Amino acid sequence: MNLLFYISSFVAVAATIMAISRFHPVHALLYLVVSFLAAAMIFLSLGTPFIAVLEVIVYAGAIIVLFIFVVMMLNLGKDTALQEKNWLRPKVWAGPSLLVLILLVEMIVLLLNAQNAIMHVAVVDPRKVSLSLFGEYIIALELVGFLLMAGIVGAAHIGKQKKKILHRFLKEETMARVEI
Amino acid sequence: MNELQFEALLPFMVLAAASMTVILLIAFRMSHTVIQVAAFLMACSVILAMWYVKDTLPQTIPPLFVVDGFGALFTGMIIFSMMAVGLFSYVYFEEREENPKEYYILLFLATLGAAVLTISTHFISLFIGLEVLSVSLYALIAYLRNRNNAVESGMKYLVLAAVSSAFLLFGMALIYMETGSMEFERIAQSIKESSSSVLFNMGFGIMIVAIGFKLALVPFHLWAADVYQGAPAPVTAFIATVSKIGVFAVLLRFALSVNLQQYPLMITIFSVIAMASMIVGNLLALRQQNIKRLMGYSSIAHFGYLLVAFLPGNAAGVEAASFYLLAYSITLLAVFGVVSVLSTRMKDAEELAVYKGLFHRQPILTAVLTISLLSLAGIPLTAGFIAKFFILASGVQQNLWLPVLVLVITSVMGLYYYLRVVSTLFAAPSSATIAAKSLHPFFSVSTYLALIVMMLLLCWLGIFPGRAVEGIREFLLIR
């Protein structure tokens, strides 16, 4: 199990670094998916399968796919990659990295000096979660449904385009006129 | 959940079902008129449901809700305000927006959120109710999406409300860390056992940010004027009444159940916020030429007054606050009703110049507006005076001299700008404008009737407040 943990942690760190440093947004997002999957693997190796599954479903499955869709719709091409390249200069990332390095050193010192302690972990399985969601908190769950409905109705209204009524003959006519 | 608990939730379920019904009506391509009438009938049925379950109260629905007299009183105020807003909306949106139907879905959902707030006894239901309310409000504020102001103010509200929700969650998390529970009752128990808890104070202090944002209290008031100006007039009325009633109700319930007023620190924080709101709100309103912005600033001041009734934390304070909210919401609905009736197709009637010499063109509207402005200023024989009197009485009982003094002084300052508007109404008319003929005679007449009823209510509450106070007291005793 320990080996599994180290391998997946290594993958997670490598994928995250790649996600930050890629210039093309889609490449970066793909690495981000890998990073989330690796995090899920870490949870699995620690013995919490439910959280691992949630990580895959919610982060990798839903949120990142949404991100990728938006990026595809925006159709970011080479220009953006060039812009990113311009932004990612050492001057920009040196400061934050230095500060993070301090934190890293701190953490390593703490880890080296640590005594072994037993963590009290209460395992929450899917059954418990769903029982409390659909048991005592059922009304809250239904209200969340209404919350989503409010969001959808609002977005649909504000995003609605004005309907253009163009008869196809009229359209051809205007096109022809443009050609002339 | 047994049958009685189910019954107690009936009004809220009817409210939720109403939004679904509106969706179905839209799906069947019903006209705006049909939807308006159906929405009105469904709001009536919510009230009927409340009347029907009144005798079975109080009911607790653990762990999230308690439906008691307090909740019923505030829910009633919310539903009545929503009905008035819906009535004003017909003529307003019929003329301005090619697509006015989704408005009613959002209106019902926002009302549902506010109503859930009034009965919640748990942080989860508090948060979800608040989110239902604010997500619907984002869309309602930006509903006239062709106007630049509307989209801008919608964005402003969205960003600030999202930040304030984050604060709220963080505060809840801190309190949960300290007490190990999110139910108000159990939080109260566990902080009673451990006397001074830094984490609880921190947590509630952070929650005040979110609550202060929703109520537009002073350090968190920057959105108020812009959003009031940019939102459509009926929606502004909705923000000013329904959303604030809901948030204030849940604040009051939380404070009562954890005995917040026994902590000197909390009293100090709320006194400072109250005094700052009264002073800053009134000062900013003094030179305002735009009536919607003026109402925004005056609402900041009025919630400062309301906090003075919140400070004592006893039965008299709760009664005073309930009466104040009742009088204030009727007044604001009347003011924004007049604004939305006078609005033209392109622009809301917000400049003070529009109102110059209104008396010579529209005597009825002028009478309504005058009475409601006098009530806001707190002139005797109107509801505003009695409401302020109750607040002063409850403050003086507890020897809260400083907030009470500030209240009196700032009320006098407030008189200046309310009377400035009133004097504009009766000035000589600038030019003779021809009144446009109304396209919807039935709804125009009913809007006028509603405005006149509100005016009479304001006078009645001002002259004979006894019946209303008794009613409020009766409701508050059901617990």
Interface residues (C-beta under 8 A of the other chain):
Chain A: E136 Y137 I139 A140 E142 L143 V144 F146 L147 M149 A150 G151 V153 G154 A155 A156 H157 I158 K160 K162
Chain B: L9 A16 S19 I23 I61 P62 P63 L64 F65 E98 N99 E102 I105 L106 L109 A110 L112 G113 V116 I124 S125 I128 G129 E131 V132 V135 S136 Y138 A139 L140 A142 Y143 R145 V151 G154
